[in-house]
């Protein structure tokens, strides 16, 4: 039952639509306040009354029934209590019938969302700085698919620029095919760092690098074979990490893919009178909008990031006809996105409004920022390997006879890394600390995974049939768990609306905490068959809901821990 819509219909506010009133209704932070609340502040302007008077007037005329048991005014809020037995039965029945579809929606049916995320650089290591964009983007893909959208996940590869000329120079001077095939990305990183060290002493190396990049652009066979080698090695290596993190993509079209699609963009900008010349470079003047000019072409006629991004956005609109195109990129690039979004708007594209920069905070080491050029990075594969190793040691200590310890350690270790990156609001900066990432105590993924395993253990021990459960005389702990379960659908929608996977992460912790309190205070394997069936239905519903929540984050559950 849609309780919010039901309440909105009963209120019958003629000057406000049922849909709007339902969208205003929220779940109070404390259950003793009520099960649902309507803040009347949003109605104040529409009804030209104070929120307090609106709440009091509505409370006087509201007629309680078998669904809504009471309606009271508190300050500017209208608080509703539902018939809790009916509510509990409705919620549990929905979870048990929908199973892995519980919490999903069809609001995205017929709509397409493109999500540009991870976007690794070819021939550079996958370091901890790539973690946020990768797991935030992946979670958003899963959340929007769960909401019914067609999702196109795009890995916009950084496979264009003079750094590939640098790599070719470095490869020819200090490496070999054997070394690259043997040591893979470590070898490419080594020679990349060496190039920058040597170029400080010999600036002519930079000219040589530009020469080789030009050869790539011009189709030179040897240069392009080396470029293809660097790309293959990179994708093979990062695919191992993507697999561990449950990350997939629908497109790997990177910067080089748009090499032949930029001229038409430049021509259109010129035809529409948007392109101006400044110190030999071609720009779009954005002074009127409080921004520096958007550089389209350098003085030598070569393209820039903005040129390629405008071409990419245009291609995606034409190819996928997206309703939204999200860019999961650190907030340091805020200006870049504002600039090229504005240029697309000035080109007269009405879909410019559908481009969204999903900004997130930066990751740094405890002693400062990371730099590939200086070789100062924390490799993501090392972080994941250490968390898996630690998880395995904990399992050996606490449950040495656990079947399939390797799989469990892998699920717990990778889950800890993903959960740690998604636990807080995405815009917050993260100072990377091994101790924090490797912690298995407190508000962590292993705590949530253990709760799922605990549910599974109960269900395996009590194999009674609970599909015909009934609800009578609930305790506060029972109702607290059920009310948390009921929030899941709204949490998923909010996570999509706000592009904020951390809402799902925090929800998983809240539900796990509520269940563990219920588990301690309410014996499940009681003699009373009716009560046991009800509590088993709660346990099964918690397991299902937590599993669904973790799946949206890209995290596996385990049957035992």
C-alpha positions, 0 to 999 in steps of 0.5 A: 500500500502507498501510505503517503498517497493514501494520506494525501488523498484523505487530506483532500487539499483542493489547492494542492495536488495529491502527488505534491502532498505525497512528495512532502510527506516524510518519515520522522527521525523518531518513531514515537513522533509518528510513522509519517509526518507532513511538514506544513511549511511547504504549504504555507505560501500556497494556503497563505496561513502559518504552518502551525495553523495549517497543521491544527486545522488539518488535524481537526478535520482528519478522520482516522480509519483502519489504515491511519489510526491517528493524526496529531498536530505538533508545531508546524507538523502533522504527524500520522500513526498507522495501524501498525499490525496492518502496516507490518503485515503489508511490509513483510508480505511485500518483501517476501513476495518481491524478494530481490526486486524489493525496493525496485521501481519502474519510475525510469521505464523508457528513460536512459541515463549515461554515466561517465565514471572511472575513466582511467588513464592508459598506461597509468596504475589504478591507484586509490585516487580512482576508487571514488569515481569507480565505486560511486559511478558503479553504484549509481549504475546499479541504483538507476537500473533498479529504478527501471532506467536503461543505463549506459555505463561509460569508461571514458578512457584517457587515451589521448595526449603527449603522455603517450609520446613520452611513453614511446620515448621512454620505452625506446630508451629504457625498456623492452617488449619482454619487460613490459609483458613481464612487469605490466603496469609497474614497468610502464609506471617506472619508465613514465616516472624516469622520463620526467626525471630525465626531462628535468635535465634534458628538456629536448626529451619533451620535444621528442615526445611531442614528435612521437605523439604526432606520429600516433595522430598521423597513423604511424604504424610502429607508434600506433603498435606501441600505443595499442600495446600500452592500451591492451596491458592497461585494460587487462590489468584494470579488468582484474580490479573491476572484476573484484569490485563488481564493476562493468561498463557498456562502453570504453569509448575514450578520448581518442574515439572522438578524434574525428568528431571534433571538426564538426563541433569546431565548425558549428561553434564558428558558424554560430559566431561563438568562436573567438581568437585570443593570443592565437587560440580559439575560445568561447568567451564566457566572461558574461557568465562569470567564467574564464574563456573555454579553450577550444583549440590551441594556437597550433590548432590542436584540441583540448579536453573541452573540445573532446568533451563537447564532441563526446556529449554530442555523440552520446545524445545522438547515439543514446538519446539520454534523459540525463548524462552524469559525469562522476568526476572530482570537484576539482573539475567543477569549472571545466564542467560548468564551462563546457556545459555552458558552451553546449547551452550557447550552441542552442542544445536544449539537452544541455540542462540534462548534463550533470557533474556528480562531484566527489571529494579528493583522496590524498595520502596522510602525508599529502597528495598523490602524483603518478609522475613522482611515483607517489601512489597507493595502488588499489590492487595493493589495498584490496589484497591487504584487506582480503588478507586481513579478512582471511586471518580473522576468519582463521582465528574465529571460524577456522572450519568455515567452508570456502574461506577464500571466497568469504575473505574476498567478499569481506575484503573487497566489501570493506574497501567499497563500503569505506569509500561510499560510507560518507557523503560523496563530496567529502575529501578522504585522507587515505589511511590503511588502519581505517580502511582495514578496520573491521569494527564499528560502522563497517561493511563486515558488520552488515555482512555479518548481520546477513550471515546471522539472519541466514544462520537463524533461517537454517536452524528454524526451517519452519514455514513462515509465508502464512505469518500473522501479526499480533501485539508487536514489541517496539523492537519488532516494529522498529525493524519493520519500519526500517525495512519499509524505508528502503524503497524511499532511500533508493529513490532518494539515492538516485535523485541526489546521486548519493550512494552513501544514503544506501550505505547508511541505511544498511547500517541502520537496518543492521543495527535495528535487527541486531537489537531485535535479535538480542531482545526478541528470541526467535526460536520460541515455542509459540508457532505463530510468534516464531513464524512472525519473527522468522518473516522479519529475519528473512525480510531483513536478509533480503533487504540488506542483500539488496542494499549491498548488491546496489553498492556492488558488495557481495553477501556471504552465507557464513562468517 
